[in-house]
Amino acid sequence: MSRVSQEQARLNRQRVVEVAAALFRERGLHGVGVADIMASAGLTHGGFYGQFDNKEALAAEAFDAAIAEERRGDIDTILETYLSLGHVRAPGKGCPLAALANDVSREPSDSPVRSRFTRGVEALASILANLTPRASRERRRQRSLATLSTLVGAVVLARAVNDESLANELIQAAHSSLAP
């Protein structure tokens, strides 16, 4: 294989992972198939198995890519970005924890996606703990897990209701409860 072909293969794989990360967040783990992902990436279905062992392997890698997209900043920036109707309306570009929690909870406990999800929770909780004012390590962890639960829960509920006013209230209530 020539260097260009190897580079193109790398770029194709990256494109498939990015597309899958968005589609899984938009439609759920079981709401999109390999053929849909490959077509959305502009590639043929046949190329999938040269790049990935199976859909679950792609889902695990796509989850990692989605977690890596999560913005960092101070707590105010995180609250403003996460607790927004823009985030609620765009699950394909948002946090994979809020988009996929229900799907992942139905996966076997030893699934690669569930393992990645668990690491994602730990990573985001760690980011939040580092932004928590000085307290004992245990207290910072408790606060960060409560904050993460409130963030994810508010977005999940706001996405699920069919009343935009209620969705906004959920987001605002979470923001008010978490604001420093």
Stockholm file with secondary structure:
# STOCKHOLM 1.0

chainA/1-180         MSRVSQEQARLNRQRVVEVAAALFRERGLHGVGVADIMASAGLTHGGFYGQFDNKEALAAEAFDAAIAEERRGDIDTILETYLSLGHVRAPGKGCPLAALANDVSREPSDSPVRSRFTRGVEALASILANLTPRASRERRRQRSLATLSTLVGAVVLARAVNDESLANELIQAAHSSLAP
#=GR chainA/1-180 SS CCHHHHHHHHHHHHHHHHHHHHHHHHHCTTSSCHHHHHHHTTCCGGGHHHHCSSHHHHHHHHHHHHHHHCCCCCHHHHHHHHSSHHHHHCGGGSCHHHHHHHHHHTSCTTCHHHHHHHHHHHHHHHHHHHHSCSCCHHHHHHHHHHHHHHHHHHHHHHHHCSCHHHHHHHHHHHHHHHCC
#=GC SS_cons         CCHHHHHHHHHHHHHHHHHHHHHHHHHCTTSSCHHHHHHHTTCCGGGHHHHCSSHHHHHHHHHHHHHHHCCCCCHHHHHHHHSSHHHHHCGGGSCHHHHHHHHHHTSCTTCHHHHHHHHHHHHHHHHHHHHSCSCCHHHHHHHHHHHHHHHHHHHHHHHHCSCHHHHHHHHHHHHHHHCC
//
